[in-house]
Amino acid sequence: MLPRFTKKGRTFWRDMHAFWFSAAILVLIATGLPWSGVMGEQINKAATSTNTGAPPFAYSWGEKPESVIKTRDVAEEVPWAAENLPVPPSSGGKYVPISLEDVQSISENEKVAKPYTISFPQGEKGVYTISVSNPNPSDDATLHLDQYSGTILSDVRFSDYGILAKAISLGISLHEGTLFGLANQIIGLIVCLGLIGLVVSSFIMWRKRKPKGKSGAPDGSKNKKAARGVFFIMMIFGVIMPLVGISIKAVYLLDRFVFVRIKPLKAWMG
């Protein structure tokens, strides 16, 4: 499971190339997928369809409720039929938005973790948005305030997220190296150095074992069952990660239709 640093030659490089980094690399890939252009969108759709994500208005750039003062917001014991009537402006003026200091006071009263961001309302129906996206996702918070009354229209915290949104939030923090401080960053550094080591050791092992004048590419597998298993694994990852699938198809087409037609290259490839 661990490389034998005391060995020399091929054994040393084979150990450096071994699978003991695989688990860490898989975690690195898995926690990066939610940000990717194609897979990230599919994960988002899955979270939405299964109600395991976060509400759209949990994010400062997502859909927000409208800011409208209604009678029930400013008066008590209002008849049921009149609860949702808009409150007219006082004579001689329009509604006056609450101040930034008022928003700050509300955020402190609601125990929003610092540092937080306050976004100003956009238009007459816009809302103040208080948002927190700290290195530790457990502090996440998104509040939307009525710009005139200061009423909290929505308040979404990490505890309100669905299980998938919680897992993705924690994974992103782990991927960025902020979940548990310096130790997280050191682990991430080791994994990245390991990835570089895999590439370098692969090239060195290939140079050491390849026959003179040939690529040293291995023959086709004689174990058909194992070959089919590997093929299906490749196809699954090719679907999950489309760029991987495109790469597999490109190599296959080159190998099947191009390399075999160029005699020097065919001889070198074996």
C-alpha positions in Angstrom: 0.0 0.0 0.0 2.9 2.4 0.6 5.9 3.0 -1.7 9.1 1.2 -0.8 11.6 4.1 -0.9 14.5 1.8 -0.2 14.0 -0.1 -3.5 15.7 1.0 -6.7 15.0 0.9 -10.4 11.7 -0.4 -11.7 10.3 -1.5 -8.3 10.7 2.0 -6.9 9.0 3.7 -9.9 6.2 1.1 -9.9 5.5 1.7 -6.2 5.4 5.4 -6.8 2.9 4.8 -9.6 0.8 2.4 -7.5 -2.8 2.8 -6.4 -2.4 4.2 -2.9 -3.2 7.7 -4.2 -6.3 6.5 -5.9 -8.7 7.1 -3.1 -7.5 10.7 -2.6 -7.6 11.3 -6.4 -11.2 10.0 -6.6 -12.2 12.4 -3.8 -10.5 15.3 -5.6 -12.3 14.4 -8.8 -15.7 13.8 -7.1 -15.6 17.2 -5.2 -14.6 19.0 -8.4 -17.4 17.5 -10.6 -20.2 19.8 -9.2 -18.4 22.8 -10.6 -17.8 21.4 -14.1 -19.7 22.7 -17.1 -21.5 19.5 -18.1 -21.6 17.2 -15.0 -22.2 20.1 -12.7 -25.4 21.0 -14.5 -26.6 17.4 -14.3 -25.8 17.2 -10.5 -27.8 20.5 -10.1 -30.8 19.0 -11.9 -30.6 15.8 -9.9 -30.6 17.8 -6.7 -33.5 20.0 -7.8 -35.6 17.0 -9.0 -35.1 15.1 -5.8 -35.5 18.1 -3.5 -32.0 17.5 -2.0 -30.5 20.8 -3.0 -31.1 24.3 -1.8 -34.0 26.6 -2.7 -33.2 28.9 -5.7 -33.4 32.0 -3.5 -30.7 30.5 -1.2 -28.2 32.1 -3.5 -27.7 35.8 -4.0 -27.8 35.4 -7.8 -30.9 33.2 -7.9 -34.6 33.8 -8.0 -35.7 36.1 -5.1 -39.1 37.0 -3.6 -40.5 40.4 -4.4 -40.4 43.2 -2.0 -44.0 44.4 -1.4 -45.4 45.9 1.8 -48.7 44.4 2.7 -51.2 45.4 5.4 -50.5 42.4 7.6 -46.8 43.5 7.8 -47.6 46.8 9.4 -50.8 46.3 11.4 -52.3 43.8 13.9 -55.9 42.4 14.0 -56.5 43.0 10.3 -59.5 41.4 8.6 -58.6 38.3 6.7 -59.7 39.8 3.4 -57.5 42.9 3.9 -54.3 41.2 5.0 -52.7 41.3 1.5 -53.7 44.8 0.5 -50.7 46.9 -0.5 -49.9 49.7 1.9 -50.2 53.1 0.2 -47.6 55.8 0.6 -48.0 58.6 3.1 -49.2 61.8 1.6 -46.5 63.9 0.1 -43.9 61.1 -0.4 -43.0 57.6 -1.5 -41.7 54.7 0.4 -38.3 55.2 1.9 -35.9 52.3 1.8 -34.3 51.3 5.1 -30.7 52.3 5.6 -27.6 50.1 5.3 -27.1 50.5 9.1 -30.6 49.0 9.5 -29.7 46.0 7.3 -26.5 45.6 9.3 -28.4 45.7 12.6 -30.9 43.0 11.3 -28.0 40.7 10.3 -26.5 41.0 13.8 -29.8 40.3 15.4 -30.2 37.2 13.2 -26.7 36.1 14.2 -25.4 36.0 10.6 -21.7 35.0 10.7 -19.1 37.5 9.6 -17.9 38.3 7.1 -21.1 38.7 5.1 -22.1 40.6 2.0 -25.0 43.0 1.6 -26.4 43.5 -1.9 -28.6 46.5 -2.6 -32.1 46.2 -4.1 -32.4 46.3 -7.8 -35.5 48.4 -8.7 -38.6 49.3 -6.7 -39.4 45.6 -6.0 -35.9 44.6 -5.3 -34.7 43.3 -1.9 -31.6 43.6 0.3 -29.7 40.4 0.2 -27.4 39.4 3.1 -25.2 36.4 2.0 -22.5 34.4 3.7 -20.1 32.1 1.9 -17.4 31.3 4.4 -14.7 28.7 4.1 -16.7 26.6 6.5 -20.1 26.0 4.8 -21.9 25.4 8.1 -21.9 29.2 8.4 -23.7 29.6 5.0 -26.7 32.0 5.2 -28.8 33.9 2.6 -31.4 36.4 3.8 -33.6 38.6 1.7 -35.1 41.7 3.3 -37.9 43.9 2.2 -36.2 47.1 1.2 -38.8 49.3 2.8 -39.9 47.5 6.0 -36.9 45.3 6.7 -39.2 42.3 6.9 -37.2 39.0 6.4 -38.7 37.5 3.3 -36.5 34.4 3.3 -33.8 33.0 5.6 -31.9 30.0 4.3 -29.1 28.5 6.4 -26.9 25.4 5.9 -29.2 23.4 8.1 -32.0 24.1 5.5 -30.1 22.6 2.6 -31.0 19.1 1.3 -28.5 16.3 1.8 -27.0 16.6 -1.7 -26.5 20.4 -1.3 -24.9 19.8 2.1 -22.5 17.2 0.7 -21.6 19.4 -2.3 -21.0 22.4 -0.1 -18.7 20.4 2.2 -17.0 18.8 -0.9 -16.3 22.2 -2.5 -14.8 23.4 0.8 -12.6 20.3 1.0 -11.6 20.6 -2.7 -10.5 24.3 -2.1 -8.6 23.3 1.0 -10.6 25.5 3.4 -12.7 22.9 5.3 -10.2 22.2 8.1 -7.5 24.8 7.6 -3.8 24.2 7.1 -4.1 20.4 7.3 -6.6 20.4 4.5 -4.2 22.5 2.3 -1.3 20.1 3.1 -3.4 17.1 2.1 -4.4 18.8 -1.1 -0.8 19.7 -1.9 0.3 16.0 -1.3 -2.4 14.8 -3.7 -1.5 17.3 -6.4 2.2 16.3 -6.1 1.1 12.7 -6.2 -0.7 13.4 -9.5 2.4 15.0 -11.0 4.4 12.0 -9.7 2.1 9.6 -11.4 2.6 11.3 -14.8 6.4 11.5 -14.3 6.8 7.9 -13.1 4.6 6.7 -16.0 7.0 8.2 -18.5 10.1 6.9 -16.7 8.7 3.4 -16.5 7.8 3.4 -20.1 11.3 4.5 -21.1 12.8 1.8 -19.0 10.8 -1.1 -20.3 10.0 -0.3 -24.0 11.9 -2.3 -26.7 14.3 -0.5 -28.9 12.6 1.0 -31.9 9.1 0.1 -30.7 6.5 1.8 -28.4 6.2 -1.2 -26.1 2.4 -1.1 -26.2 1.0 -4.3 -24.6 -0.8 -6.9 -26.6 -4.5 -7.2 -26.4 -5.8 -8.9 -23.2 -6.3 -12.6 -23.4 -8.9 -12.4 -20.6 -12.0 -11.4 -22.5 -14.1 -11.1 -19.3 -11.6 -8.7 -17.7 -11.4 -6.7 -21.0 -15.2 -6.4 -21.2 -15.2 -5.2 -17.5 -12.6 -2.5 -18.2 -14.5 -1.5 -21.4 -17.8 -1.0 -19.5 -16.0 1.0 -16.7 -14.5 3.3 -19.4 -17.9 3.8 -21.0 -19.5 4.6 -17.7 -16.9 7.3 -16.9 -17.1 8.5 -20.5 -20.8 9.2 -20.0 -20.4 10.7 -16.5 -17.5 12.9 -17.8 -18.1 13.7 -21.4 -14.6 15.1 -22.1 -13.2 11.7 -21.0 -15.6 10.0 -23.4 -14.5 12.3 -26.3 -10.9 11.5 -25.5 -11.6 7.7 -25.5 -13.4 8.0 -28.8 -10.6 10.1 -30.4 -7.9 7.6 -29.3 -10.0 4.6 -30.5 -10.6 6.2 -34.0 -6.9 7.1 -34.4 -5.9 3.6 -33.3 -8.5 1.9 -35.5 -8.4 3.9 -38.7 -5.2 6.0 -38.8 -2.3 4.3 -37.1 -2.9 1.0 -39.0 -2.6 2.8 -42.3 0.8 4.4 -41.7 3.3 1.5 -41.9 6.2 3.1 -39.9 3.8 4.2 -37.2 2.1 0.8 -37.2 5.4 -1.0 -36.8 6.4 1.3 -34.0 3.1 0.9 -32.2 3.2 -2.9 -32.6 
